[in-house]
Amino acid sequence: MTHVIHNLNYHELEKMARLDASIGADRVRFYLVRLDKNIASLKLNSGHIKTIETALERISPFLKEKGIELQDNIYFQLKNYNT
């Protein structure tokens, strides 16, 4: 399951993880939105990034407990996201 994270859903990562577990996903990937002129309104800010980082601290053990692999690309993206 892949989730594209933007400023309209950044606060729903835990809900997404629970949904993924309920449908039996074997792997989850959170992907930060790539912006161009057409979707610039979806840009994340530094507060959103902090919220995502905090949610991941809770989600990671939950997914592991459910046998779901969390793709680690999200940590690289968070570290290098240019707000």
PEPEDA-V929444 format. One record per residue. N is the residue number from 1. RES is the residue in three letters. SS is DSSP state (H for helix, E for strand, - for the rest). PHI is phi in radians with two decimals (* if undefined). Layout:
n:N res:RES ss:SS phi:PHI
n:N res:RES ss:SS phi:PHI
//
This chain:
n:1 res:MET ss:- phi:*
n:2 res:THR ss:E phi:-2.05
n:3 res:HIS ss:E phi:-2.08
n:4 res:VAL ss:E phi:-1.59
n:5 res:ILE ss:E phi:-1.74
n:6 res:HIS ss:- phi:-2.53
n:7 res:ASN ss:- phi:-1.27
n:8 res:LEU ss:- phi:-1.66
n:9 res:ASN ss:- phi:-2.32
n:10 res:TYR ss:H phi:-0.98
n:11 res:HIS ss:H phi:-1.52
n:12 res:GLU ss:H phi:-1.94
n:13 res:LEU ss:H phi:-1.05
n:14 res:GLU ss:H phi:-1.14
n:15 res:LYS ss:H phi:-1.09
n:16 res:MET ss:H phi:-1.10
n:17 res:ALA ss:H phi:-1.11
n:18 res:ARG ss:H phi:-1.14
n:19 res:LEU ss:H phi:-1.09
n:20 res:ASP ss:H phi:-1.01
n:21 res:ALA ss:H phi:-1.15
n:22 res:SER ss:H phi:-1.22
n:23 res:ILE ss:H phi:-1.67
n:24 res:GLY ss:- phi:1.46
n:25 res:ALA ss:- phi:-1.07
n:26 res:ASP ss:- phi:-1.77
n:27 res:ARG ss:E phi:-2.63
n:28 res:VAL ss:E phi:-2.20
n:29 res:ARG ss:E phi:-2.27
n:30 res:PHE ss:E phi:-1.72
n:31 res:TYR ss:E phi:-2.24
n:32 res:LEU ss:E phi:-1.26
n:33 res:VAL ss:- phi:-0.98
n:34 res:ARG ss:- phi:-1.68
n:35 res:LEU ss:- phi:-1.74
n:36 res:ASP ss:- phi:-2.40
n:37 res:LYS ss:H phi:-1.01
n:38 res:ASN ss:H phi:-1.24
n:39 res:ILE ss:H phi:-2.21
n:40 res:ALA ss:H phi:-1.03
n:41 res:SER ss:H phi:-1.20
n:42 res:LEU ss:H phi:-1.64
n:43 res:LYS ss:- phi:-1.02
n:44 res:LEU ss:- phi:-1.50
n:45 res:ASN ss:- phi:-1.97
n:46 res:SER ss:H phi:-1.11
n:47 res:GLY ss:H phi:-1.16
n:48 res:HIS ss:H phi:-1.09
n:49 res:ILE ss:H phi:-1.05
n:50 res:LYS ss:H phi:-1.08
n:51 res:THR ss:H phi:-1.08
n:52 res:ILE ss:H phi:-1.11
n:53 res:GLU ss:H phi:-1.05
n:54 res:THR ss:H phi:-1.15
n:55 res:ALA ss:H phi:-1.09
n:56 res:LEU ss:H phi:-1.10
n:57 res:GLU ss:H phi:-1.09
n:58 res:ARG ss:H phi:-1.52
n:59 res:ILE ss:H phi:-1.23
n:60 res:SER ss:H phi:-0.95
n:61 res:PRO ss:H phi:-1.17
n:62 res:PHE ss:H phi:-1.07
n:63 res:LEU ss:H phi:-1.09
n:64 res:LYS ss:H phi:-1.05
n:65 res:GLU ss:H phi:-1.06
n:66 res:LYS ss:- phi:-1.53
n:67 res:GLY ss:- phi:1.33
n:68 res:ILE ss:- phi:-1.87
n:69 res:GLU ss:E phi:-1.38
n:70 res:LEU ss:E phi:-1.66
n:71 res:GLN ss:- phi:-1.07
n:72 res:ASP ss:- phi:-1.45
n:73 res:ASN ss:H phi:-1.01
n:74 res:ILE ss:H phi:-1.10
n:75 res:TYR ss:H phi:-1.19
n:76 res:PHE ss:H phi:-1.11
n:77 res:GLN ss:H phi:-1.10
n:78 res:LEU ss:H phi:-1.10
n:79 res:LYS ss:H phi:-1.13
n:80 res:ASN ss:H phi:-1.93
n:81 res:TYR ss:- phi:-1.23
n:82 res:ASN ss:- phi:-1.78
n:83 res:THR ss:- phi:-1.32
//
